[in-house]
Amino acid sequence: MNLEGRRESSNVEDRRMSGGTMAGLGIGGALIIGLITLLLGGNIGDVINNVQNQGGITTTQTTSQREFTQQEQELATFAKRVLAGTEDIWTAVLQQYGIRYVPPKMVLYTGATSSGCGSASSSVGPFYCSADQTVYIDLSFFSSMKSQIGADGDFAYAYVIAHEVGHHVQNVLGTLSKAHQQMSRTSKANANRISVRLELQADFYAGVWAYNDNKMYGSLEDGDLMEALNCATKIGDDYLQKKSQGYVVEESFTHGTAQQRLRWLKKGLSTGDIRQGDTFSCSDSEL
């Protein structure tokens, strides 16, 4: 992905500088959080609260300074440029419909951090918190993507960030709050089905961003699409469950199958049209 010469977003808080908060996991916590790590998003408030209630995360403050490697610095610059790209694109796209886009903030952290949705370990993975309208990411997650599920490449990393920003777009449009209200009033199985539709729409929005970013800046290069599509395939609920436990439990899906995630990302990438992404009006078979 060619981002050379592109501006970096100033809407970023880098908490890596001061060491921050370190987290420890209780017995069983590492396994539970490890599975969540690879799912990229979701109702992060519920995830954090469940782990905290089980005594899964304990935090201590540290004040040590650290120096960053060249790779860490390059990833931070990359993340800031991707965020800037989402700011440009979503401002322009939503303006067409008379909607003012107020971008989310991004927090870069190491180990663990606090958010408007509670304290979270980096093991939770990148997440969007609607309470403070912020995307949180520990950049070491990208190394985990490569080593644990074989998803690698700059456009795959950009897709992860754009997916979380997609949740912010849902928040701006009122979709996120409506879905969360419905999830709080229904059974766990039904709440999971609503969650799947939220996540697939965020995948679609990531594709819409990429389509329009490439149209505006010519950012996509040979191989980029395959990187993102490979990533989408590797983070399907069915793929991850088979990898972690050897079998699939469909009623527990919260993000969609590999085929579904691939389909909605590709739809966003091919149309670039936000109107084509209503995952909530589709039947289960149409997802």
Protein Blocks (a to p, Z undefined) as FASTA:
>chain_A
ZZehiacdfkbccfklnnpaaddddehklmmmmmmmmnopajfklmmmmmmmnopaccdd
dfbdcdddfklmmmmmmmmmmmmmmmmmmmmmmmmnopacddddddddehiacdfkbccd
fklopaddfklopacddfklmmmmmmmnopacjklmmmmmmmmmmmmmmmmnommmmmmm
mmmmmcfklmmmmmmmmmmmmmmmmmmmmmmmmmmnopacghklmmmmmmmmmmgfklmm
mmmnopacfklpcnbpfklmmmmmmmmmmnopaklmcfklpcfklZZ
